[in-house]
C-alpha cells in the first residue's frame, strides 16, 4: 500500500500502523541480505512507535498526516540517539548524537514510524551506493545491478516495500539517479524548501528530497518534511498550502519543452524511445509539447569544480588519518578538488549564475522542461561508472541531473518504462524555482495516464 492509502486505512481502521510496520520489517528481513539497503534497523523501537500511533488513531488524535507511516532515513541525515556514519570509517560512532536533522524532526512531530537508516556511499560523494564500510547496494529489479546513488539504499528500500517512503539527499542527482534506476519517484525540491542541518560540505548544491513509489505519496511526504528551521540560514518559510492541493488538475494547456538530449547527450536507444513516448502521453493529456534545446552546453566542468572542492573539504579535517580508510575514488576526487583556486571557484559560480539566468528565461516560455533522468539503464553493482567509460567520474554518466543542482530548480523523476532486460527508465520533469507543486502536478498527470509505477520487483526470497 502507498503511504496515502495507509493513512486512509488508519483513519477507517481497516489497517493499523502496527500491521504496516510489521510488514515493512518483514520485507527488510526477507530481502535486505540480497540488496543491502539498510545500515541500521530498529525492530523494537519501530514496533513501539507503531503501537503508540495505533493508539492515537484509535482515539481520533493523530499527530499529523504521516502518523504511523513506516519510514526510513538516509544515513546522511542526523538522527537523535542513532549514529549518522555516512558510510565512512572516519566518523566516531560514539557521537554524541543528540540532534535530529530538520526533516527527521518534522517526521517525528507527525508521528512517523522510523524504521532505520539506509545505505549511502562515503559522504554521499558519488552517483552509486557502495562504501568500504558497508559494501554495495543492489537494485530491486536485479541485485547484480547498481541501485544508483547516493541515496541508493532509500530507493531500494522503497522499491521493495521496506517502508512506504524515505528521505534522501541530492547534491548532483542523488535522489533522482536511484529513482530512475529502481523505478521509484523522487523529487529534488527548490533549494531551501526542505531545510538542511548540519550544512553539507558540498555547499548549496545539496538538497534533501522525498523518495516514494508514487507522485501522490511524494507530495504527501513533502508536506511533512518542509517547514522553516532556524538552523538553516537558507530555509524558506513554511509552505502555506499542501502540495496535494491541485495535484490532480492535469496538464491541459501547459507549455512543455521536451529536450530528449539537452543538445549534448547520447542516450541508450531504449531510454530515448521511452522518454519520447512519455512526452506523447503528456501531449495526449492536453499539454502543448514542443521539442526544444534549452541552449546551454554541458556545465560539467563548473559542477566538478564545486563538487570536487566539496570532497576536498570533507577530507581536509582528517589529515593523515585518511590513509586507506576512504573510498579511493573519493580520495582521488578530493585531491583534484584541493588543486582548484578561489578564482576557479568563482568562475564556476559565474557559470552557475548564467545557467540559472538562462533557465529563468526558458521558463518564461515553457512551464516545464522534460528530459530523461539518466541516459542509460542501471549497470553492474560495485562500479562507479559503466563498462567502457572514458572517465572515472560519476558525473560523466549523469548529465541530466547535476545541471539542476547548479540552478536549484525543482526536478522530479518518475518511472516511464523498462528496457528489454527489465530495468527501469526514468523521466525527469523540471520547472522554475518555487514551482515544486507544478512538477508534482505534471508527474501525477503522467502517472494517472500510465501504469509503470504500479509494477513491482519480483525479487525472490533468499
C-alpha positions as CSV (number, residue, x, y, z in Angstrom):
1,X,0.0,0.0,0.0
2,X,1.1,3.6,-0.6
3,X,1.6,5.9,2.3
4,X,-1.6,7.8,1.3
5,X,-3.5,4.5,1.3
6,X,-2.1,3.5,4.6
7,X,-3.2,6.8,6.3
8,X,-6.6,6.4,4.9
9,X,-6.7,2.8,6.2
10,X,-5.6,4.0,9.6
11,X,-8.4,6.6,9.5
12,X,-11.0,4.0,8.6
13,X,-9.5,1.4,11.0
14,X,-9.1,-1.2,8.2
15,X,-5.4,-1.5,8.9
16,X,-3.2,-0.5,11.8
17,X,0.2,1.1,12.0
18,X,1.4,-2.0,13.8
19,X,0.4,-4.2,10.8
20,X,2.0,-1.8,8.3
21,X,5.2,-1.6,10.3
22,X,5.5,-5.3,10.8
23,X,5.1,-5.8,7.0
24,X,7.9,-3.3,6.4
25,X,10.1,-5.0,8.9
26,X,9.3,-8.4,7.4
27,X,10.3,-7.1,4.0
28,X,13.6,-5.9,5.4
29,X,14.2,-9.3,7.0
30,X,13.2,-11.1,3.7
31,X,15.2,-9.0,1.2
32,X,17.9,-6.9,2.7
33,X,20.6,-9.6,2.8
34,X,20.4,-9.5,-1.0
35,X,20.3,-5.8,-1.6
36,X,22.0,-4.2,1.4
37,X,19.6,-1.2,1.7
38,X,19.9,-0.7,5.5
39,X,22.8,0.0,7.8
40,X,20.6,0.2,10.9
41,X,17.2,-1.3,11.7
42,X,15.4,-0.8,15.0
43,X,12.7,-3.5,15.1
44,X,11.7,-2.9,18.8
45,X,11.7,0.9,18.5
46,X,9.7,0.8,15.3
47,X,7.0,-1.5,16.7
48,X,6.8,0.5,19.9
49,X,6.3,3.7,17.9
50,X,3.7,1.9,15.7
51,X,1.7,0.9,18.8
52,X,1.7,4.5,20.0
53,X,0.5,5.6,16.6
54,X,-2.2,2.9,16.6
55,X,-3.5,4.3,20.0
56,X,-3.6,7.8,18.6
57,X,-5.6,6.8,15.5
58,X,-8.0,4.8,17.7
59,X,-8.6,7.8,19.8
60,X,-9.0,10.0,16.7
61,X,-6.0,12.2,17.6
62,X,-3.2,11.5,15.1
63,X,-0.2,13.8,15.3
64,X,-0.2,14.6,11.6
65,X,-0.6,13.3,8.0
66,X,2.4,10.9,8.4
67,X,1.4,9.4,11.7
68,X,2.2,5.7,11.6
69,X,3.8,5.6,8.2
70,X,6.8,3.3,8.1
71,X,9.8,5.5,7.1
72,X,13.5,5.2,6.5
73,X,16.2,7.9,6.6
74,X,19.3,8.1,4.5
75,X,22.4,7.7,6.7
76,X,23.5,11.3,5.8
77,X,20.8,13.0,7.9
78,X,21.2,13.4,11.6
79,X,19.0,11.2,13.8
80,X,18.9,11.7,17.6
81,X,20.2,8.7,19.5
82,X,21.3,6.9,16.3
83,X,24.7,7.4,14.7
84,X,25.0,9.1,11.4
85,X,28.1,7.5,9.9
86,X,27.7,8.5,6.2
87,X,29.2,5.2,5.0
88,X,32.6,6.2,6.5
89,X,35.2,4.7,8.8
90,X,36.3,8.3,9.7
91,X,33.3,9.2,11.8
92,X,33.3,8.2,15.5
93,X,30.2,6.1,16.2
94,X,30.2,7.3,19.8
95,X,28.8,10.6,18.8
96,X,27.2,12.4,20.6
97,X,24.0,12.0,18.6
98,X,21.7,14.5,20.3
99,X,20.0,16.3,17.5
100,X,17.7,15.5,14.5
101,X,18.1,17.0,11.1
102,X,15.2,19.3,10.3
103,X,13.4,16.7,8.0
104,X,13.8,14.0,10.7
105,X,12.4,16.3,13.3
106,X,9.3,17.1,11.2
107,X,8.8,13.3,10.7
108,X,8.9,12.7,14.4
109,X,6.5,15.6,15.0
110,X,3.9,14.0,12.7
111,X,4.3,10.5,14.3
112,X,6.1,8.7,11.5
113,X,7.5,5.3,12.4
114,X,11.2,5.5,11.7
115,X,12.5,2.0,10.8
116,X,16.2,2.8,10.5
117,X,18.9,4.3,8.4
118,X,19.7,3.5,4.7
119,X,23.0,3.0,2.9
120,X,25.0,5.7,1.2
121,X,28.4,5.9,-0.4
122,X,31.0,7.6,1.8
123,X,29.9,11.2,2.4
124,X,27.4,10.8,-0.4
125,X,30.1,11.7,-2.9
126,X,29.1,9.7,-6.0
127,X,26.2,8.5,-8.1
128,X,26.2,4.9,-7.0
129,X,25.9,3.4,-3.5
130,X,28.8,1.4,-2.2
131,X,31.4,2.1,0.5
132,X,34.4,0.4,2.2
133,X,32.4,0.4,5.4
134,X,29.1,-1.1,4.3
135,X,29.6,-2.6,0.8
136,X,27.4,-2.2,-2.2
137,X,23.6,-1.7,-2.5
138,X,21.9,-3.7,-5.2
139,X,18.9,-2.9,-7.4
140,X,15.4,-4.3,-6.5
141,X,14.9,-5.4,-10.1
142,X,18.3,-7.2,-10.3
143,X,20.7,-7.2,-7.3
144,X,23.7,-7.6,-9.7
145,X,22.9,-4.1,-11.0
146,X,23.5,-0.8,-9.1
147,X,20.7,0.9,-7.3
148,X,22.3,4.3,-8.2
149,X,23.2,6.8,-5.6
150,X,23.9,8.4,-3.4
151,X,20.5,7.7,-1.9
152,X,20.5,4.2,-3.3
153,X,19.6,2.5,0.0
154,X,16.5,4.6,0.3
155,X,15.4,4.0,-3.3
156,X,15.9,0.2,-2.9
157,X,14.1,0.2,0.4
158,X,11.1,2.0,-1.1
159,X,11.1,-0.2,-4.2
160,X,10.9,-3.4,-2.1
161,X,8.3,-2.2,0.4
162,X,10.8,-1.8,3.2
163,X,8.7,1.2,4.4
164,X,6.4,3.3,2.4
165,X,8.7,6.3,2.0
166,X,12.2,7.6,2.7
167,X,14.1,10.9,2.9
168,X,17.4,11.2,0.9
169,X,19.7,13.9,-0.2
170,X,20.6,15.2,-3.6
171,X,23.8,17.2,-4.5
172,X,24.0,16.2,-8.2
173,X,21.2,13.8,-8.7
174,X,21.4,11.7,-5.6
175,X,17.6,11.1,-5.2
176,X,16.8,11.2,-8.9
177,X,19.5,8.8,-10.1
178,X,18.4,5.9,-7.9
179,X,14.8,6.7,-8.5
180,X,15.4,6.2,-12.2
181,X,17.4,3.0,-11.8
182,X,14.8,1.5,-9.4
183,X,11.5,2.5,-10.9
184,X,10.6,4.8,-8.0
185,X,9.7,8.5,-7.6
186,X,12.0,11.2,-6.2
187,X,11.9,15.0,-6.0
188,X,14.9,17.4,-5.7
189,X,12.9,20.4,-4.5
190,X,13.7,24.0,-4.8
191,X,16.8,24.7,-2.7
192,X,15.8,25.7,0.9
193,X,12.3,24.3,0.7
194,X,13.4,21.4,2.9
195,X,15.9,22.8,5.5
196,X,19.2,21.1,6.0
197,X,21.3,20.9,9.1
198,X,24.2,20.4,9.5
199,X,25.1,22.1,6.3
200,X,26.6,20.0,3.6
201,X,30.3,20.2,2.8
202,X,29.2,20.4,-0.8
203,X,27.5,23.7,-0.1
204,X,24.4,25.0,-1.9
205,X,24.4,22.1,-4.3
206,X,22.9,19.8,-1.7
207,X,19.2,19.4,-1.2
208,X,17.1,16.9,0.8
209,X,14.3,15.2,-1.0
210,X,11.3,12.8,-0.6
211,X,11.6,9.3,-2.1
212,X,8.4,7.3,-2.7
213,X,6.6,4.9,-5.0
214,X,4.1,7.4,-6.3
215,X,3.9,11.1,-7.0
216,X,0.9,11.5,-4.7
217,X,3.0,10.0,-1.8
218,X,5.8,12.3,-2.8
219,X,3.6,15.3,-2.3
220,X,2.3,14.0,1.0
221,X,5.8,13.4,2.3
222,X,6.9,16.9,1.1
223,X,4.1,18.3,3.2
224,X,5.6,16.6,6.2
225,X,9.3,17.4,5.9
226,X,9.0,21.1,4.8
227,X,8.8,23.8,7.4
228,X,11.1,26.7,8.4
229,X,14.0,25.7,10.6
230,X,16.2,28.5,12.1
231,X,19.4,26.3,11.9
232,X,19.4,26.6,8.1
233,X,20.2,30.1,7.0
234,X,18.7,29.5,3.6
235,X,15.5,27.8,4.9
236,X,12.3,29.0,3.1
237,X,9.2,29.9,5.0
238,X,6.8,27.1,5.8
239,X,4.5,26.5,2.8
240,X,1.0,27.9,3.2
241,X,-0.6,25.2,1.1
242,X,-0.4,21.4,0.9
243,X,1.5,20.1,-2.1
244,X,-1.5,17.8,-2.6
245,X,-3.7,20.8,-3.5
246,X,-4.3,20.9,-7.2
247,X,-2.2,17.8,-7.8
248,X,-4.9,16.3,-10.0
249,X,-5.5,19.4,-12.1
250,X,-3.9,17.8,-15.1
251,X,-1.7,19.3,-17.8
252,X,-4.2,20.8,-20.3
253,X,-2.8,24.0,-21.7
254,X,0.6,23.7,-20.1
255,X,3.6,24.5,-22.2
256,X,6.1,21.7,-22.1
257,X,9.6,21.9,-23.6
258,X,10.8,18.4,-24.3
259,X,14.5,18.0,-24.7
260,X,15.5,14.4,-25.4
261,X,19.2,15.1,-25.1
262,X,19.8,18.7,-23.9
263,X,21.8,19.2,-27.1
264,X,24.8,17.3,-25.9
265,X,23.9,13.8,-24.5
266,X,23.9,10.4,-26.2
267,X,21.1,8.1,-24.9
268,X,20.7,4.4,-24.8
269,X,18.1,3.7,-27.6
270,X,15.6,2.2,-25.2
271,X,15.8,5.3,-22.9
272,X,15.3,7.6,-25.9
273,X,12.2,5.6,-27.0
274,X,10.7,5.6,-23.6
275,X,11.0,9.3,-22.9
276,X,9.7,10.2,-26.3
277,X,6.7,8.0,-25.6
278,X,6.3,9.8,-22.3
279,X,6.2,13.2,-24.0
280,X,3.5,11.9,-26.3
281,X,1.4,10.8,-23.2
282,X,1.5,14.3,-21.8
283,X,0.6,15.7,-25.2
284,X,-2.3,13.4,-25.4
285,X,-3.4,14.6,-22.0
286,X,-3.7,18.2,-23.3
287,X,-0.2,19.7,-22.9
288,X,1.4,21.7,-25.6
289,X,4.6,19.8,-26.1
290,X,7.5,21.2,-28.2
291,X,10.8,19.6,-28.8
292,X,13.4,22.1,-27.8
293,X,17.1,22.7,-26.9
294,X,17.3,24.8,-23.8
295,X,20.5,26.3,-25.2
296,X,23.3,25.5,-22.8
297,X,26.4,23.4,-23.0
298,X,27.4,20.7,-20.6
299,X,28.3,22.5,-17.3
300,X,30.3,19.5,-16.1
301,X,33.5,21.5,-15.6
302,X,31.8,24.1,-13.4
303,X,30.0,21.4,-11.4
304,X,33.1,19.4,-10.9
305,X,35.0,22.4,-9.5
306,X,32.3,22.9,-6.9
307,X,31.8,19.2,-6.2
308,X,35.4,18.2,-6.1
309,X,36.2,21.2,-3.8
310,X,33.5,19.9,-1.5
311,X,35.1,16.5,-1.5
312,X,38.4,18.1,-0.6
313,X,36.7,19.9,2.3
314,X,35.2,16.7,3.5
315,X,38.6,15.0,4.0
316,X,40.6,18.1,4.9
317,X,39.8,17.9,8.6
318,X,41.0,14.3,8.9
319,X,44.6,14.9,7.8
320,X,46.8,11.9,7.8
321,X,44.1,9.8,9.4
322,X,42.5,9.3,6.0
323,X,45.1,6.8,4.6
324,X,43.4,3.8,3.1
325,X,40.2,4.2,5.2
326,X,38.3,6.0,2.5
327,X,37.0,5.2,-1.0
328,X,39.9,5.6,-3.4
329,X,37.6,7.5,-5.8
330,X,36.7,10.0,-3.0
331,X,40.4,10.4,-2.3
332,X,41.2,11.0,-6.0
333,X,38.3,13.5,-6.3
334,X,39.4,15.3,-3.1
335,X,43.0,15.6,-4.4
336,X,41.7,17.1,-7.6
337,X,39.4,19.5,-5.6
338,X,42.3,20.6,-3.4
339,X,44.1,22.0,-6.5
340,X,41.3,24.4,-7.5
341,X,41.8,28.1,-6.7
342,X,39.4,30.7,-5.4
343,X,39.4,32.1,-8.9
344,X,38.3,28.7,-10.2
345,X,35.5,28.5,-7.7
346,X,34.3,32.0,-8.6
347,X,34.5,31.1,-12.3
348,X,32.3,28.0,-11.7
349,X,29.9,30.1,-9.6
350,X,29.6,32.6,-12.5
351,X,28.8,29.7,-14.9
352,X,26.2,28.6,-12.4
353,X,24.6,32.0,-12.3
354,X,24.5,32.3,-16.0
355,X,22.8,28.8,-16.3
356,X,20.3,30.0,-13.7
357,X,19.6,33.1,-15.8
358,X,19.2,31.1,-18.9
359,X,16.7,28.7,-17.3
360,X,14.8,31.6,-15.8
361,X,14.3,33.0,-19.3
362,X,13.5,29.5,-20.7
363,X,10.6,29.1,-18.2
364,X,9.1,32.4,-19.4
365,X,8.2,30.4,-22.5
366,X,7.8,26.9,-21.1
367,X,6.1,25.8,-17.9
368,X,8.2,22.7,-17.5
369,X,11.2,21.0,-19.2
370,X,11.1,17.3,-19.9
371,X,14.2,15.2,-20.2
372,X,15.4,11.7,-19.4
373,X,16.6,11.3,-15.8
374,X,19.6,9.3,-17.0
375,X,20.9,8.4,-20.5
376,X,21.3,4.7,-19.6
377,X,19.8,1.9,-17.5
378,X,21.5,0.5,-14.4
379,X,24.9,-1.1,-14.9
380,X,26.9,-3.6,-12.7
381,X,26.8,-3.1,-9.0
382,X,30.0,-2.1,-7.3
383,X,31.2,0.1,-10.2
384,X,31.4,3.9,-10.2
385,X,30.9,4.1,-14.0
386,X,29.6,1.8,-16.6
387,X,31.9,-0.6,-18.6
388,X,33.8,1.2,-21.3
389,X,33.5,4.7,-19.7
390,X,36.2,7.1,-20.8
391,X,36.1,8.8,-17.5
392,X,36.3,7.5,-13.9
393,X,34.0,10.3,-12.7
394,X,30.3,9.6,-11.9
395,X,29.4,13.0,-13.4
396,X,30.3,11.5,-16.8
397,X,27.1,9.5,-17.0
398,X,24.7,11.8,-15.1
399,X,24.4,14.8,-17.5
400,X,20.7,15.4,-16.9
401,X,20.7,15.7,-13.1
402,X,23.6,17.9,-11.9
403,X,22.7,21.0,-14.1
404,X,19.6,21.5,-12.0
405,X,21.5,21.3,-8.7
406,X,23.5,24.3,-10.1
407,X,20.3,26.2,-10.8
408,X,18.5,24.9,-7.6
409,X,15.3,24.2,-9.6
410,X,12.8,21.5,-8.6
411,X,13.3,18.3,-10.6
412,X,11.2,15.2,-10.3
413,X,12.0,11.7,-11.6
414,X,9.2,9.3,-12.4
415,X,9.3,5.8,-14.0
416,X,8.4,5.9,-17.7
417,X,9.2,2.4,-18.9
418,X,11.6,-0.6,-18.8
419,X,14.3,-1.9,-21.0
420,X,14.1,-5.3,-22.7
421,X,16.2,-6.6,-19.8
422,X,13.5,-5.5,-17.4
423,X,15.4,-2.5,-15.9
424,X,13.5,0.8,-15.1
425,X,13.8,4.0,-17.1
426,X,13.2,7.5,-15.6
427,X,11.6,10.6,-16.9
428,X,12.7,14.0,-15.4
429,X,10.3,16.9,-15.0
430,X,11.9,20.3,-14.2
431,X,10.4,23.7,-13.6
432,X,11.4,27.1,-12.4
433,X,12.4,27.7,-8.8
434,X,9.5,27.5,-6.4
435,X,7.3,25.7,-8.9
436,X,7.5,22.4,-6.9
437,X,3.7,21.9,-6.9
438,X,3.8,22.2,-10.7
439,X,6.3,19.4,-11.3
440,X,4.3,17.2,-8.9
441,X,1.1,18.0,-10.9
442,X,2.8,17.1,-14.2
443,X,4.2,13.9,-12.7
444,X,0.8,13.0,-11.3
445,X,-0.8,13.6,-14.7
446,X,1.7,11.2,-16.2
447,X,1.2,8.5,-13.6
448,X,-2.6,8.9,-14.0
449,X,-2.3,8.0,-17.7
450,X,0.3,5.2,-17.3
451,X,1.0,2.2,-15.1
452,X,4.7,1.9,-14.9
453,X,4.7,2.9,-11.2
454,X,2.4,0.1,-10.4
455,X,4.9,-2.6,-11.4
456,X,6.8,-4.2,-8.5
457,X,10.1,-6.1,-8.4
458,X,9.9,-9.9,-8.4
459,X,12.9,-10.4,-6.2
460,X,12.8,-13.9,-4.7
461,X,13.3,-14.5,-1.1
462,X,16.8,-15.8,-0.3
